[in-house]
Amino acid sequence: MYFEIQRIAGLIKEAATPRPTRFDPRPRLAQELRRILDSIPSESIPETLRAALLSGEAVGDEADHWLPHVRRWLADECARTGV
C-alpha cells in the first residue's frame, strides 16, 4: 500500500501546485485518485483523510491543506512496513 499512498501524495502535490488559470488538472487528478483508491480498502485510509480523498476534495482547491496529512500517512506507512 506504500506505493499507492506515494502516488496519492504525488497527485495532491500536483493539485496544490499553482497553475495557469486556463489549465485545470483537477478532473484528471480526481479520476486517477479514484482509480488508486479503488485498489485499497477504504478502512485503511486514516479517518482524517477518508472523506477528502473519497470525495476528491483532496485534489481540489484545498489540496495544499491535505498534502501534509497525506505525507504523514505516507511516513506512517513507511514506518509500519519498513519500506
ChimeraX commands (.cxc) that place a marker at each C-alpha (Angstrom):
marker #1 position 0.00,0.00,0.00 radius 0.5
marker #1 position 3.05,2.28,0.40 radius 0.5
marker #1 position 3.28,2.80,-3.35 radius 0.5
marker #1 position -0.41,3.67,-3.65 radius 0.5
marker #1 position -0.06,6.27,-0.88 radius 0.5
marker #1 position 3.02,7.62,-2.62 radius 0.5
marker #1 position 1.00,8.03,-5.83 radius 0.5
marker #1 position -1.82,9.74,-3.92 radius 0.5
marker #1 position 0.68,12.17,-2.36 radius 0.5
marker #1 position 2.02,12.96,-5.84 radius 0.5
marker #1 position -1.47,13.72,-7.15 radius 0.5
marker #1 position -2.23,16.02,-4.24 radius 0.5
marker #1 position 1.12,17.75,-4.63 radius 0.5
marker #1 position 0.32,18.36,-8.29 radius 0.5
marker #1 position -3.12,19.68,-7.37 radius 0.5
marker #1 position -1.57,22.06,-4.81 radius 0.5
marker #1 position 0.93,23.46,-7.32 radius 0.5
marker #1 position -0.05,26.85,-8.77 radius 0.5
marker #1 position -1.03,26.62,-12.42 radius 0.5
marker #1 position -2.14,28.87,-15.26 radius 0.5
marker #1 position -5.78,29.84,-14.98 radius 0.5
marker #1 position -6.75,28.20,-18.24 radius 0.5
marker #1 position -5.32,24.83,-17.23 radius 0.5
marker #1 position -7.26,22.80,-14.68 radius 0.5
marker #1 position -5.83,19.32,-13.97 radius 0.5
marker #1 position -8.39,18.55,-11.26 radius 0.5
marker #1 position -10.68,16.32,-13.36 radius 0.5
marker #1 position -7.72,14.17,-14.43 radius 0.5
marker #1 position -6.30,14.12,-10.89 radius 0.5
marker #1 position -9.67,13.17,-9.41 radius 0.5
marker #1 position -10.06,10.32,-11.92 radius 0.5
marker #1 position -6.59,8.97,-11.14 radius 0.5
marker #1 position -7.24,9.32,-7.42 radius 0.5
marker #1 position -10.44,7.25,-7.75 radius 0.5
marker #1 position -8.52,4.54,-9.62 radius 0.5
marker #1 position -5.90,4.34,-6.88 radius 0.5
marker #1 position -8.48,4.38,-4.09 radius 0.5
marker #1 position -10.34,1.51,-5.76 radius 0.5
marker #1 position -7.26,-0.64,-5.18 radius 0.5
marker #1 position -7.01,-0.08,-1.42 radius 0.5
marker #1 position -9.51,-0.82,1.35 radius 0.5
marker #1 position -11.24,2.37,2.49 radius 0.5
marker #1 position -10.83,1.35,6.13 radius 0.5
marker #1 position -7.05,1.58,5.68 radius 0.5
marker #1 position -7.34,5.32,4.95 radius 0.5
marker #1 position -6.87,7.42,8.08 radius 0.5
marker #1 position -10.12,8.85,9.39 radius 0.5
marker #1 position -8.88,12.43,8.98 radius 0.5
marker #1 position -8.31,11.88,5.24 radius 0.5
marker #1 position -11.02,9.45,4.23 radius 0.5
marker #1 position -13.80,11.88,3.31 radius 0.5
marker #1 position -11.46,14.30,1.50 radius 0.5
marker #1 position -9.91,11.51,-0.56 radius 0.5
marker #1 position -13.13,9.68,-1.37 radius 0.5
marker #1 position -14.90,12.90,-2.38 radius 0.5
marker #1 position -11.95,14.20,-4.42 radius 0.5
marker #1 position -11.66,17.30,-2.23 radius 0.5
marker #1 position -8.01,16.47,-1.59 radius 0.5
marker #1 position -7.15,17.16,-5.25 radius 0.5
marker #1 position -9.37,20.23,-5.41 radius 0.5
marker #1 position -8.95,23.78,-4.18 radius 0.5
marker #1 position -7.94,22.59,-0.70 radius 0.5
marker #1 position -5.09,20.36,-1.90 radius 0.5
marker #1 position -2.45,22.40,-0.09 radius 0.5
marker #1 position -4.33,21.77,3.16 radius 0.5
marker #1 position -4.43,17.99,2.59 radius 0.5
marker #1 position -0.86,17.50,1.37 radius 0.5
marker #1 position 0.77,17.47,4.86 radius 0.5
marker #1 position -1.83,14.95,6.07 radius 0.5
marker #1 position -1.14,12.59,3.16 radius 0.5
marker #1 position 2.61,12.95,3.66 radius 0.5
marker #1 position 2.11,11.97,7.33 radius 0.5
marker #1 position 0.12,8.92,6.21 radius 0.5
marker #1 position 2.94,8.01,3.83 radius 0.5
marker #1 position 5.54,8.38,6.61 radius 0.5
marker #1 position 3.41,6.26,8.97 radius 0.5
marker #1 position 3.03,3.55,6.32 radius 0.5
marker #1 position 6.77,3.64,5.65 radius 0.5
marker #1 position 7.49,3.21,9.36 radius 0.5
marker #1 position 4.90,0.44,9.65 radius 0.5
marker #1 position 6.19,-1.59,6.71 radius 0.5
marker #1 position 9.87,-0.70,6.78 radius 0.5
marker #1 position 9.82,0.40,3.13 radius 0.5
marker link #1:1,2 radius 0.2
marker link #1:2,3 radius 0.2
marker link #1:3,4 radius 0.2
marker link #1:4,5 radius 0.2
marker link #1:5,6 radius 0.2
marker link #1:6,7 radius 0.2
marker link #1:7,8 radius 0.2
marker link #1:8,9 radius 0.2
marker link #1:9,10 radius 0.2
marker link #1:10,11 radius 0.2
marker link #1:11,12 radius 0.2
marker link #1:12,13 radius 0.2
marker link #1:13,14 radius 0.2
marker link #1:14,15 radius 0.2
marker link #1:15,16 radius 0.2
marker link #1:16,17 radius 0.2
marker link #1:17,18 radius 0.2
marker link #1:18,19 radius 0.2
marker link #1:19,20 radius 0.2
marker link #1:20,21 radius 0.2
marker link #1:21,22 radius 0.2
marker link #1:22,23 radius 0.2
marker link #1:23,24 radius 0.2
marker link #1:24,25 radius 0.2
marker link #1:25,26 radius 0.2
marker link #1:26,27 radius 0.2
marker link #1:27,28 radius 0.2
marker link #1:28,29 radius 0.2
marker link #1:29,30 radius 0.2
marker link #1:30,31 radius 0.2
marker link #1:31,32 radius 0.2
marker link #1:32,33 radius 0.2
marker link #1:33,34 radius 0.2
marker link #1:34,35 radius 0.2
marker link #1:35,36 radius 0.2
marker link #1:36,37 radius 0.2
marker link #1:37,38 radius 0.2
marker link #1:38,39 radius 0.2
marker link #1:39,40 radius 0.2
marker link #1:40,41 radius 0.2
marker link #1:41,42 radius 0.2
marker link #1:42,43 radius 0.2
marker link #1:43,44 radius 0.2
marker link #1:44,45 radius 0.2
marker link #1:45,46 radius 0.2
marker link #1:46,47 radius 0.2
marker link #1:47,48 radius 0.2
marker link #1:48,49 radius 0.2
marker link #1:49,50 radius 0.2
marker link #1:50,51 radius 0.2
marker link #1:51,52 radius 0.2
marker link #1:52,53 radius 0.2
marker link #1:53,54 radius 0.2
marker link #1:54,55 radius 0.2
marker link #1:55,56 radius 0.2
marker link #1:56,57 radius 0.2
marker link #1:57,58 radius 0.2
marker link #1:58,59 radius 0.2
marker link #1:59,60 radius 0.2
marker link #1:60,61 radius 0.2
marker link #1:61,62 radius 0.2
marker link #1:62,63 radius 0.2
marker link #1:63,64 radius 0.2
marker link #1:64,65 radius 0.2
marker link #1:65,66 radius 0.2
marker link #1:66,67 radius 0.2
marker link #1:67,68 radius 0.2
marker link #1:68,69 radius 0.2
marker link #1:69,70 radius 0.2
marker link #1:70,71 radius 0.2
marker link #1:71,72 radius 0.2
marker link #1:72,73 radius 0.2
marker link #1:73,74 radius 0.2
marker link #1:74,75 radius 0.2
marker link #1:75,76 radius 0.2
marker link #1:76,77 radius 0.2
marker link #1:77,78 radius 0.2
marker link #1:78,79 radius 0.2
marker link #1:79,80 radius 0.2
marker link #1:80,81 radius 0.2
marker link #1:81,82 radius 0.2
marker link #1:82,83 radius 0.2
view
